[in-house]
Amino acid sequence: MNDTARENARQAALSYHEFPKPGKLEIRATKPLANGRDLARAYSPGVAEACLEIGADAANASRYTARGNLVGVVTNGTAVLGLGDIGALASKPVMEGKAVLFKKFAGIDCFDIELNESDPERLAELVCALEPTFGAINLEDIKAPDCFIVEKICRERMKIPVFHDDQHGTAIVVGAAATNALHVAGKKWEEIKVVSTGGGAAGIACLNMLVKLGVRHRNIWLCDIHGLVHEGRAEDMNPQKAAFAQASDLRTLDDVIEGADLFLGLSGPDVLSPEMVAKMAARPIIFALANPTPEIMPDAARAVAPEAIIATGRSDFPNQVNNVLCFPFIFRGALDVGATEINDEMQIACVEGIAALARATTSAEAAAAYQGEALTFGADYLIPKPFDPRLSGIVSTAVARAAMETGVATRPRADLDAYKARLDAAVFKSALLMRPVFEAAKKDARRIVFAEGEDERVLRAAQAILEETTERPILIGRPSVIETRCERMGLGIRPVRDFQLVNPEDDPRYRDYWGSYHQIMKRRGVSPDLAKAVMRTNTTAIGAVMVHRGEADSMLCGTFGEYRWHLNYVTQVLSDGDHHPHGALSMMILEDGPLFIADTHVRVFPSPEDLAETAIGAARHVRRFGIEPKIAFCSQSQFGNQGEDSGKRLRAAIALLDQQPRDFCYEGEMNIDTALDAELRARLLPDNRMDGAANVLIFSNADAASGVRNILKMKGGGLEVGPILMGMGNRAHIVSPSITARGLLNMAAIAGTPVAHYG
């Protein structure tokens, strides 16, 4: 990086911290404070009730305050990143950053606490005094050996988890990476020779972790700036280093590196030379973790050992050892079961969870966050990426289980599967709402054909379908393209072996398919030659014909192209006396719950009959998610106060619905704010028939419905499930080009629900 680029990066970092408001944190209320009633509950006199409950039983603090989800990030600023002893105040940006990571990756609230105290015992006293405030303490950036003293005192005296992330967080991620590196190299813990540089807190903790994982103590050779840590050495020693002293006449790193299987560097730049690498064992494992300049650059190591397995602390090389893979999730699991400490078993559970996730198929979300990187398990992918959303569910659950099994959980979970599902729901916003749909889909193994089978999102969705459901995906696409893309993306699925494939260029059923299409369309201007051309080039039509012929139960299309183009072929082939498209319904998952929008795509200006039909279909589909529908017909007009076209059509639709008893609630026509605000609605029409906020909004034209849907998605942070094509007996759905692989999985579950489950 040249000087100009370095200065630009510096200014960008400073601007990030300064604007639009200084710092990276703020406090937000979780309860309304809108009126005197709220104030009386939040503070005097209502707050006294919560105080009395906690006074009677300290465990109630987790019920009535934020303590059970609150971590204190505490430092004295004596060992900040690579900056050294810069003081408590200067360390504050780092501690704020740590708090942001807790919130982002695990939903944990944090306060950063910077203390002007250099005496370790006095620092420990101050930390211990914070116990009533926090559910756990994360010690950070405290120099060695002081950090050992502080942590020991705090762990002995405090009844909440105390975790020095510089030690144990690094050790856990190193342990996970080393676990998988040995797997790739075909080596065993008890057989390897480990040479380490750096006798600080992180280095010692990593060596202790390797011992817990199975490395023999006698096979560990620790070096620092003074050379080998050996028996009888007095210079710069402490009890933690002395525990790894070797009885040896060797004195330098160059002396002891011979035959080493694993080099672990937590020291400084250029400590390990290429000549030393050449002396290591075959297929050496090199963890050069000094930052920003590692002990040896990966290219230099591979020049003498091409088969080397390398990890660094940098993000611009594969296998970045990053503590964010650990600390949010180990604290999440510990807090959720009320653990009194984070013990060895919980740390090892964290190691195993991280390592196992890297060996699994990469998630679509991680692939999207790291486009262009090969995320296939192997020498260049030993540990998962921090933005893999599965980390929370897998690692936190493993930690919680270990806490329960070792007896340190004061609030054990009765159902860990349900706990994991809740964690997944916090990351995958659709998970909780989709659970009833997935459960219904499991009752019948339906065949889902994907029209755009070569699309990367479809391939990832197909992998997830095979892992998470009983459905059987069918993909339309060229075998060679699909095979190549599956391999490139690190997916375990392969055509024929794992899923049925329809090759539009060469399929033995081609004659049957064009014949079926021609039979349907021969009186609508389609000749045999045109039918043949369509069946060679139009994958949407092919999918529809497969459903028509009974070779698939439902189809998904629309990952590219325009909705109505796809709808044309779906309608041509699959509409009949019992089925016709009568609306598209989108579930928008918002911060305060789901909101359904219709009709977003099918009918541009629906008639009153169309609108009534849309409402009936929407009510049926909303119940599939375990939600009781409350349908609002939305317009600029409000309860008859305007006479324009949209209000008239909506009023006529309500009149049609009123002609028969209905098993769902509906009201209108009204403005959107009236639909969502029960108090406003009660003022305008006191005897209206809806309680609470509407959860389904039906509009008089597709432009309005689609506009609201897109505003909620792009500006309101809404996550869309859908569009769900209503009226087709669950035989076809047309998605949006912006859909993700997770969205396709959700739609496959919807398509995979037998008609009997929703009518």
C-alpha positions in Angstrom: 0.0 0.0 0.0 1.5 3.3 -1.0 1.4 6.5 1.1 -1.6 8.0 -0.6 -3.6 4.8 -0.3 -2.6 4.5 3.4 -3.6 8.0 4.1 -7.0 7.5 2.3 -7.6 4.4 4.4 -6.7 6.3 7.6 -9.1 9.1 6.8 -11.8 6.7 5.9 -11.4 4.9 9.2 -11.5 8.2 11.1 -14.6 9.3 9.3 -16.3 6.0 10.0 -15.8 6.6 13.7 -16.8 10.3 13.6 -19.8 10.5 11.4 -22.8 10.7 11.4 -22.3 10.8 15.2 -19.2 10.1 17.2 -18.5 6.5 18.2 -20.0 3.1 17.3 -22.6 2.7 20.2 -25.7 4.2 21.5 -28.4 3.3 24.1 -31.9 2.5 23.0 -34.9 1.9 25.1 -36.6 -1.5 24.8 -39.9 -0.4 26.3 -42.2 2.5 25.2 -42.0 5.8 27.1 -44.8 7.6 25.3 -47.0 8.8 28.2 -47.4 9.1 31.9 -48.5 5.5 32.3 -45.3 4.3 30.7 -43.2 6.6 32.9 -45.0 5.3 36.1 -44.1 1.8 35.1 -40.5 2.4 33.9 -39.6 4.5 36.9 -41.4 5.5 40.1 -43.6 3.9 41.5 -43.7 0.8 39.2 -40.0 0.2 39.1 -40.1 -0.6 42.9 -41.9 -3.8 42.1 -39.1 -5.1 40.0 -36.6 -4.1 42.7 -38.5 -6.0 45.4 -38.6 -9.1 43.2 -34.8 -9.0 42.7 -34.2 -8.3 46.4 -36.2 -11.5 47.2 -34.4 -13.6 44.6 -31.3 -12.4 42.8 -32.0 -14.7 39.9 -34.9 -12.4 39.0 -32.4 -9.9 37.8 -32.4 -11.8 34.5 -36.2 -11.6 34.3 -36.7 -7.9 35.1 -33.5 -6.3 33.8 -31.1 -6.5 30.9 -28.3 -8.1 33.1 -28.8 -11.6 31.7 -27.9 -10.3 28.2 -25.3 -7.8 29.2 -21.5 -8.2 29.0 -18.9 -5.8 30.3 -15.9 -5.4 28.0 -13.1 -4.3 30.5 -9.6 -3.1 29.8 -6.9 -0.9 31.2 -5.4 -0.4 27.8 -2.0 -1.9 28.5 -1.8 -4.2 25.5 -4.1 -2.9 22.8 -3.8 -4.7 19.4 -0.3 -4.1 18.1 -0.2 -0.6 19.6 1.0 -1.7 23.1 0.4 0.3 26.3 -1.6 3.2 24.9 -3.7 3.7 28.0 -7.4 3.2 28.9 -8.8 6.2 27.1 -7.1 5.6 23.8 -8.3 2.0 23.9 -12.0 3.0 23.9 -12.5 2.7 20.1 -11.3 -0.9 20.3 -13.7 -1.7 23.2 -16.6 0.0 21.4 -15.8 -2.1 18.4 -15.8 -5.3 20.5 -19.2 -4.3 21.9 -20.5 -3.8 18.3 -19.3 -7.3 17.4 -21.1 -8.8 20.3 -24.4 -7.1 19.2 -24.0 -7.8 15.5 -23.1 -11.5 15.7 -24.9 -12.7 18.8 -27.4 -10.0 19.9 -25.6 -9.4 23.2 -25.7 -6.0 24.7 -22.4 -4.5 26.0 -20.9 -1.7 27.9 -17.3 -0.9 27.4 -15.4 -0.1 30.6 -12.0 1.5 30.4 -10.2 1.7 33.7 -7.1 3.8 34.7 -5.5 1.1 36.8 -2.2 -0.6 36.1 -1.9 -2.7 39.3 -3.4 -6.1 38.4 -4.8 -6.9 41.9 -6.4 -3.5 42.1 -7.8 -3.9 38.6 -9.2 -7.2 39.6 -10.9 -5.6 42.6 -12.6 -3.1 40.4 -13.8 -5.7 37.9 -15.2 -7.8 40.8 -17.1 -4.8 42.0 -19.0 -4.7 38.7 -20.6 -8.1 39.2 -24.1 -6.7 40.0 -24.2 -4.9 36.7 -23.2 -7.6 34.2 -24.1 -11.2 33.3 -20.5 -11.8 32.2 -17.2 -10.1 31.8 -14.9 -10.0 28.8 -11.4 -9.0 29.8 -9.6 -7.3 26.9 -6.1 -6.0 26.0 -4.4 -6.4 29.4 -0.7 -7.1 29.2 0.9 -10.3 30.3 1.5 -11.5 32.9 -0.9 -9.1 34.6 -3.8 -10.6 32.6 -3.2 -14.0 34.2 -3.5 -12.4 37.7 -6.6 -10.4 36.9 -8.4 -13.3 35.3 -7.5 -15.7 38.1 -8.8 -13.4 40.9 -12.0 -12.6 39.0 -12.8 -16.2 38.2 -12.2 -17.2 41.8 -14.4 -14.5 43.3 -17.1 -13.8 40.7 -20.1 -16.1 40.1 -20.5 -15.0 36.5 -18.4 -16.0 33.4 -15.1 -14.2 33.2 -13.3 -14.7 29.9 -10.0 -13.1 28.7 -10.6 -13.1 25.0 -7.0 -12.4 24.1 -6.1 -15.6 25.7 -8.9 -18.0 25.3 -10.7 -16.6 22.3 -7.5 -16.8 20.3 -6.8 -20.3 21.7 -10.3 -21.6 20.7 -10.0 -20.4 17.1 -6.5 -21.7 16.8 -7.7 -25.0 18.2 -10.5 -25.2 15.6 -8.1 -24.3 12.8 -5.5 -26.8 14.0 -8.1 -29.5 14.3 -9.0 -29.2 10.7 -5.4 -28.6 9.6 -4.5 -32.0 11.1 -7.5 -33.5 9.4 -6.3 -32.2 6.0 -2.7 -33.2 6.6 -3.6 -36.6 8.0 -1.8 -36.1 11.3 -2.7 -36.8 14.9 -2.6 -34.6 18.0 -0.5 -37.1 20.0 2.1 -37.5 17.3 2.8 -33.9 16.2 5.7 -31.7 17.2 4.7 -28.1 18.0 7.1 -25.1 17.9 5.7 -21.8 19.1 7.0 -18.3 19.2 5.6 -15.8 21.6 5.3 -16.3 25.3 2.5 -13.8 25.9 -1.1 -14.4 27.0 -2.4 -15.6 23.7 0.6 -17.8 23.0 0.4 -19.6 26.4 -3.3 -20.0 26.1 -3.0 -21.5 22.7 -0.4 -24.1 23.9 -2.7 -25.0 26.9 -5.5 -25.5 24.4 -3.4 -27.8 22.2 -2.6 -29.8 25.3 -6.3 -30.2 26.1 -6.9 -31.3 22.5 -4.2 -34.0 22.8 -0.8 -32.7 22.0 1.8 -34.2 24.3 3.4 -31.7 26.6 6.9 -33.0 25.8 6.3 -32.3 22.1 5.8 -28.5 22.6 8.8 -26.2 22.1 8.2 -22.6 23.2 10.5 -19.8 22.0 10.4 -16.1 22.8 12.6 -13.1 22.0 15.3 -14.7 24.2 15.2 -18.1 22.6 14.0 -21.4 23.8 12.2 -21.5 27.1 14.2 -24.1 28.9 14.7 -25.5 32.3 17.0 -23.3 34.4 16.4 -20.1 32.4 15.8 -17.1 34.6 15.5 -14.3 32.1 12.0 -13.0 31.4 10.3 -16.0 33.0 6.9 -16.4 34.7 5.0 -19.5 35.9 3.0 -19.7 32.7 6.1 -19.9 30.5 7.9 -22.2 32.9 5.2 -24.8 32.5 6.5 -25.3 28.9 10.2 -25.3 29.7 12.2 -28.0 27.9 15.1 -29.9 29.4 17.3 -29.3 26.4 20.7 -27.9 25.3 19.0 -26.3 22.2 18.6 -22.6 22.4 17.2 -21.0 19.2 14.2 -21.3 17.0 16.4 -22.5 14.2 17.7 -25.2 16.5 14.2 -26.6 17.5 12.3 -26.1 14.2 13.7 -29.3 12.7 10.9 -31.8 12.1 8.1 -29.6 13.5 4.6 -30.4 12.2 3.0 -27.2 13.5 4.5 -23.8 13.8 2.4 -21.5 16.0 3.5 -17.8 15.8 2.1 -15.1 18.0 5.2 -12.9 18.1 6.3 -10.5 15.4 7.2 -10.1 11.7 9.7 -12.2 9.9 10.5 -14.5 12.8 10.3 -17.7 10.7 12.6 -17.8 7.7 12.1 -19.9 4.6 15.2 -21.9 5.5 13.4 -22.9 8.8 10.3 -23.9 6.9 12.4 -26.2 4.8 13.5 -28.0 8.0 9.9 -28.7 9.1 8.1 -32.0 8.6 6.3 -33.0 5.4 3.1 -31.0 4.8 3.9 -28.5 7.5 1.2 -26.5 9.3 2.2 -22.9 9.7 0.1 -20.5 11.8 1.8 -17.2 11.4 -0.6 -15.0 13.4 1.4 -11.8 14.0 -0.5 -8.8 12.7 -0.3 -6.9 10.5 3.0 -8.6 9.3 3.1 -12.3 10.0 6.1 -14.3 11.1 6.4 -15.4 7.5 4.4 -14.4 4.4 2.4 -17.3 2.9 4.1 -17.0 -0.5 7.5 -17.2 1.1 6.5 -20.3 3.0 5.0 -22.0 0.0 8.1 -21.3 -2.1 10.0 -23.9 0.0 7.0 -26.0 1.1 4.3 -26.0 -1.6 2.1 -28.4 0.4 2.2 -26.2 3.6 -1.2 -25.5 5.3 -1.1 -21.8 6.4 -3.2 -19.5 8.5 -2.6 -15.9 9.4 -4.3 -13.1 11.3 -4.9 -11.1 8.1 -8.1 -10.9 6.1 -6.3 -10.8 2.8 -5.1 -14.4 3.0 -7.1 -17.6 3.5 -7.7 -18.9 7.0 -7.8 -15.7 9.0 -7.7 -16.6 12.7 -10.2 -14.1 14.0 -11.6 -14.2 17.6 -15.0 -13.0 16.3 -15.6 -16.7 15.4 -15.6 -17.4 19.1 -16.4 -14.8 21.7 -19.9 -13.8 20.6 -21.1 -17.4 20.6 -19.4 -18.7 23.7 -20.9 -15.8 25.6 -24.3 -16.3 24.0 -24.4 -20.0 25.1 -23.0 -19.1 28.6 -25.5 -16.3 29.2 -28.5 -18.3 28.0 -28.1 -21.0 30.5 -26.9 -18.7 33.3 -23.4 -20.3 33.5 -21.3 -19.3 36.5 -18.1 -19.7 34.5 -16.7 -20.6 31.1 -14.9 -23.9 31.7 -12.6 -26.1 29.7 -15.4 -28.3 28.4 -17.3 -25.2 27.1 -14.2 -24.0 25.4 -13.6 -27.4 23.7 -17.2 -27.5 22.7 -16.7 -24.2 21.0 -13.6 -25.5 19.2 -15.4 -28.5 18.0 -18.5 -26.5 16.8 -16.4 -24.1 14.8 -14.3 -26.9 13.3 -17.3 -29.0 12.3 -19.0 -26.0 10.7 -16.0 -25.5 8.4 -16.2 -29.1 7.3 -19.9 -28.7 6.4 -21.2 -27.2 3.2 -20.7 -23.4 3.1 -23.9 -21.4 3.7 -25.3 -19.3 0.9 -25.1 -16.2 3.2 -21.4 -16.7 3.8 -20.8 -17.2 0.1 -22.7 -14.0 -0.7 -20.6 -12.0 1.9 -17.3 -13.4 0.5 -18.0 -13.5 -3.3 -15.0 -14.7 -5.3 -13.5 -16.7 -2.5 -13.3 -20.5 -2.6 -15.2 -21.6 0.5 -14.6 -25.4 0.2 -13.2 -27.3 3.1 -9.5 -27.9 2.6 -6.1 -26.4 3.1 -7.3 -22.9 2.3 -10.6 -23.2 4.2 -10.0 -24.5 7.7 -12.4 -22.3 9.7 -15.7 -20.7 8.7 -16.1 -17.1 7.9 -17.4 -14.7 10.6 -20.5 -13.9 8.5 -21.6 -17.5 8.4 -25.1 -17.2 10.1 -25.0 -20.8 11.3 -22.3 -20.0 13.9 -24.7 -18.8 16.5 -27.0 -21.8 16.4 -24.2 -24.4 16.2 -21.6 -23.0 18.5 -23.8 -21.4 21.1 -25.8 -24.6 21.5 -22.7 -26.7 21.9 -21.5 -24.3 24.6 -24.8 -24.3 26.4 -24.9 -28.1 26.3 -21.4 -28.4 27.7 -22.3 -25.9 30.5 -25.3 -28.0 31.4 -23.4 -31.3 31.3 -20.7 -29.9 33.6 -23.1 -28.5 36.1 -22.3 -24.8 35.8 -25.6 -23.8 34.2 -28.0 -22.2 36.7 -30.8 -22.0 34.1 -30.5 -25.2 32.0 -32.5 -25.5 28.8 -35.1 -28.3 28.8 -35.0 -28.5 25.0 -31.7 -27.7 23.3 -33.2 -28.3 19.8 -35.8 -25.6 20.5 -33.0 -23.4 21.8 -31.0 -23.8 18.6 -34.1 -23.1 16.6 -34.6 -19.8 18.5 -31.0 -18.9 17.8 -31.4 -19.7 14.2 -34.5 -17.6 14.1 -32.6 -14.6 15.5 -30.2 -14.9 12.6 -32.5 -16.2 9.8 -35.4 -13.8 10.3 -37.8 -16.2 8.6 -36.9 -19.3 10.6 -39.5 -19.0 13.4 -42.3 -18.0 11.1 -41.4 -20.7 8.6 -41.3 -23.5 11.2 -45.0 -24.6 10.8 -44.5 -24.6 7.0 -41.4 -26.8 7.3 -43.1 -29.1 9.7 -46.1 -29.5 7.3 -43.7 -30.1 4.4 -42.0 -33.0 6.2 -45.2 -35.0 6.2 -45.0 -35.7 2.5 -41.9 -35.9 0.3 -43.0 -33.7 -2.6 -41.1 -33.3 -5.8 -40.1 -29.7 -6.5 -38.8 -28.7 -10.0 -36.6 -25.7 -10.3 -36.9 -24.1 -13.7 -33.5 -22.2 -13.4 -31.5 -25.2 -12.2 -28.1 -23.7 -13.2 -28.5 -20.6 -11.0 -26.1 -20.6 -8.0 -28.9 -19.7 -5.6 -30.9 -22.7 -6.8 -28.0 -25.1 -6.4 -27.4 -23.9 -2.8 -31.1 -24.2 -2.1 -31.1 -27.7 -3.5 -28.3 -28.6 -1.1 -30.2 -27.2 1.8 -33.4 -28.9 0.8 -31.6 -32.3 0.8 -30.1 -31.5 4.2 -33.1 -30.0 5.9 -36.3 -31.4 4.4 -37.8 -34.6 2.9 -38.4 -33.0 -0.5 -36.8 -34.2 -3.7 -35.5 -31.4 -5.9 -35.6 -31.6 -9.7 -33.3 -29.2 -11.6 -33.7 -28.1 -15.2 -30.3 -27.4 -16.7 -27.2 -28.6 -18.5 -25.4 -31.4 -16.5 -21.9 -30.2 -17.3 -22.7 -26.6 -16.1 -24.4 -27.8 -12.9 -21.6 -30.3 -12.2 -18.9 -27.6 -12.6 -20.8 -25.0 -10.5 -21.4 -27.5 -7.7 -17.8 -28.4 -7.6 -16.6 -24.7 -7.7 -19.0 -23.7 -4.9 -17.9 -26.6 -2.7 -21.4 -28.2 -2.7 -21.6 -31.9 -1.9 -24.6 -32.5 -4.2 -24.2 -33.9 -7.8 -26.6 -34.4 -10.6 -28.3 -37.9 -10.8 -26.8 -39.1 -7.6 -28.5 -36.5 -5.4 -31.3 -35.0 -7.5 -33.1 -35.6 -10.8 -32.0 -33.6 -13.8 -33.8 -32.5 -16.9 -31.4 -31.5 -19.7 -33.2 -29.2 -22.1 -30.6 -29.8 -24.7 -30.8 -33.6 -24.6 -33.4 -35.4 -22.6 -35.1 -38.7 -23.5 -38.5 -37.3 -22.5 -38.2 -34.4 -25.0 -40.7 -36.1 -27.4 -43.2 -36.5 -24.6 -42.8 -33.0 -23.3 -43.3 -31.2 -26.6 -46.2 -33.5 -27.4 -47.9 -32.6 -24.1 -47.3 -28.9 -24.6 -48.6 -29.0 -28.2 -51.7 -30.9 -27.0 -52.5 -28.1 -24.5 -51.7 -25.3 -26.9 -52.7 -26.6 -30.3 -55.9 -24.5 -30.4 -54.0 -21.4 -29.2 -51.7 -21.0 -32.2 -48.9 -23.3 -31.2 -47.7 -25.6 -34.0 -45.6 -28.8 -33.4 -42.5 -27.0 -34.5 -43.1 -24.1 -32.1 -43.9 -26.6 -29.3 -40.5 -28.3 -30.0 -38.7 -25.0 -29.9 -40.4 -24.0 -26.6 -39.4 -27.3 -25.0 -35.8 -26.8 -26.0 -35.4 -23.2 -24.8 -38.1 -22.3 -22.2 -37.3 -23.9 -18.8 -40.4 -22.4 -17.2 -42.6 -24.1 -19.8 -40.7 -27.4 -19.2 -41.3 -27.2 -15.5 -45.0 -26.5 -15.9 -45.3 -29.4 -18.3 -43.6 -31.7 -15.8 -46.2 -30.7 -13.1 -49.0 -31.1 -15.7 -47.8 -34.6 -16.5 -47.5 -35.6 -12.8 -43.7 -35.9 -12.9 -43.4 -33.1 -10.3 -45.7 -31.8 -7.6 -44.8 -28.2 -7.8 -42.5 -25.8 -9.7 -40.4 -22.8 -8.8 -39.3 -20.2 -11.4 -38.5 -16.5 -11.7 -34.9 -16.2 -10.4 -34.4 -14.1 -13.6 -36.8 -12.5 -16.0 -40.2 -10.6 -15.6 -42.9 -12.0 -13.4 -45.7 -11.9 -16.0 -43.6 -13.6 -18.6 -43.3 -16.6 -16.3 -47.0 -16.3 -15.3 -48.0 -16.6 -18.9 -46.5 -20.1 -19.3 -47.7 -21.2 -15.8 -51.2 -20.1 -16.7 -51.1 -21.7 -20.1 -50.1 -25.1 -18.9 -51.5 -25.4 -15.4 -54.7 -23.4 -15.3 -57.9 -25.5 -15.4 -61.4 -25.4 -14.0 -60.2 -25.7 -10.4 -57.0 -23.6 -10.6 -56.3 -20.1 -11.9 -53.9 -17.4 -10.5 -55.8 -14.9 -8.4 -53.1 -13.0 -6.6 -49.5 -12.9 -5.3 -49.0 -12.7 -1.6 -45.8 -11.6 0.0 -44.9 -12.0 3.7 -42.7 -9.1 4.8 -40.9 -10.0 8.0 -40.3 -6.7 9.9 -38.7 -6.0 13.3 -42.1 -6.1 15.1 -43.4 -9.1 13.2 -44.8 -10.2 9.8 -47.0 -8.1 7.5 -48.6 -9.7 4.4 -49.1 -7.7 1.2 -51.4 -8.6 -1.8 -51.8 -8.6 -4.7 -48.3 -7.6 -5.7 -48.1 -9.1 -9.2 -51.0 -10.9 -10.8 -53.9 -8.5 -11.4 -53.1 -4.9 -12.2 -56.6 -3.5 -11.5 -58.6 -6.3 -9.8 -62.4 -6.3 -9.9 -64.4 -6.6 -6.7 -64.7 -10.3 -7.3 -61.0 -10.5 -7.8 -60.3 -8.6 -4.5 -62.7 -10.8 -2.6 -61.0 -13.9 -4.0 -57.6 -12.5 -3.1 -58.8 -12.0 0.5 -60.1 -15.6 0.8 -56.8 -17.0 -0.6 -54.7 -14.7 1.6 -56.5 -15.8 4.7 -55.9 -19.4 3.8 -52.2 -19.0 3.2 -51.6 -16.8 6.2 -52.8 -19.6 8.4 -50.1 -21.8 7.0 -47.7 -19.8 9.1 -49.7 -20.3 12.3 -51.0 -16.7 12.1 -54.7 -15.7 12.4 -55.4 -13.3 9.5 -56.7 -9.8 10.0 -57.2 -8.4 6.6 -57.4 -4.7 5.8 -58.5 -3.4 2.4 -56.3 -0.4 1.8 -57.1 2.7 -0.2 -56.8 6.5 -0.2 -60.5 6.4 0.7 -61.4 5.8 4.3 -64.7 4.2 5.3 -66.6 5.7 2.3 -65.3 9.3 2.6 -64.2 9.3 -1.1 -65.9 8.1 -4.2 -63.0 7.3 -6.5 -62.6 4.0 -8.3 -60.4 2.2 -5.8 -62.6 2.9 -2.9 -65.7 1.8 -4.8 -64.1 -1.5 -5.8 -62.9 -2.2 -2.3 -66.3 -1.5 -0.8 -67.9 -3.8 -3.4 -65.4 -6.5 -2.5 -66.3 -6.2 1.2 -70.0 -6.4 0.3 -69.3 -9.7 -1.6 -67.5 -11.1 1.4 -70.4 -10.1 3.6 -72.8 -12.2 1.6 -71.5 -15.4 3.3 -70.2 -16.2 6.8 -66.4 -15.9 6.8 -63.9 -17.5 9.2 -61.5 -14.6 9.1 -61.5 -10.9 10.1 -61.6 -8.2 7.4 -62.3 -4.5 7.4 -62.1 -1.5 5.1 -61.7 0.4 3.0 -59.1 2.5 5.0 -55.7 4.1 4.9 -52.6 2.1 5.8 -52.0 3.9 9.1 -55.6 3.2 10.1 -55.2 -0.4 9.3 -52.1 -0.7 11.5 -53.2 1.6 14.4 -56.2 0.2 16.3 -56.6 3.4 18.4 -56.8 5.6 15.3 -59.3 3.2 13.7 -61.4 3.2 16.8 -61.6 7.0 16.7 -62.7 7.0 13.1 -65.1 4.1 13.2 -65.7 3.0 16.8 -67.7 -0.1 15.9 -65.3 -1.5 13.4 -64.9 -5.2 13.4 -61.2 -5.6 13.8 -59.2 -5.9 17.0 -55.6 -4.7 17.0 -53.4 -4.1 14.0 -54.1 -5.7 10.7 -51.5 -8.2 9.5 -52.7 -8.5 5.8 -53.0 -5.4 3.6 -54.9 -5.8 0.3 -54.7 -3.0 -2.3 -56.9 -2.0 -5.1 -54.1 -2.2 -7.7 -50.8 -4.0 -8.1 -48.7 -0.8 -8.3 -49.7 0.2 -4.7 -49.2 -3.3 -3.4 -45.8 -3.8 -5.1 -44.7 -0.3 -4.1 -45.4 -0.9 -0.4 -43.7 -4.3 -0.6 -40.5 -2.8 -2.1 -40.4 0.1 0.3 -40.7 -2.3 3.2 -37.9 -4.4 1.7 -35.5 -1.7 0.7 -36.0 1.0 3.4 -37.8 -0.8 6.2 -35.4 -3.7 6.5 -38.1 -6.2 5.7 -37.3 -9.8 4.6 -39.6 -11.2 2.0 -41.0 -14.7 1.9 -42.7 -15.0 -1.4 -44.3 -14.0 -3.6 -46.8 -16.9 -3.0 -48.9 -17.5 -6.1 -52.4 -18.0 -4.9 -55.0 -20.1 -6.7 -52.8 -22.7 -8.3 -53.2 -25.4 -5.7 -49.6 -25.0 -4.7 -48.4 -26.4 -8.0 -46.4 -23.3 -9.1 -44.7 -20.3 -7.6 -42.9 -17.4 -9.3 -40.2 -15.8 -7.2 -38.4 -12.5 -7.6 -35.0 -12.1 -9.3 -33.7 -10.6 -6.0 -34.5 -13.8 -4.0 -31.7 -15.4 -2.0 -30.9 -19.1 -1.6 -32.5 -19.0 1.8 -35.6 -17.4 0.2 -35.7 -20.3 -2.3 -35.5 -22.8 0.5 -38.4 -21.1 2.2 -40.4 -21.1 -1.1 -39.5 -24.8 -1.6 -41.0 -25.5 1.8 -44.2 -23.7 0.9 -44.3 -25.5 -2.4 -43.6 -28.7 -0.6 -46.7 -28.5 1.6 -49.5 -30.8 0.4 -52.7 -29.1 -0.6 -54.6 -30.8 2.2 -52.6 -28.9 4.8 -53.9 -25.5 3.7 -57.0 -26.1 1.6 
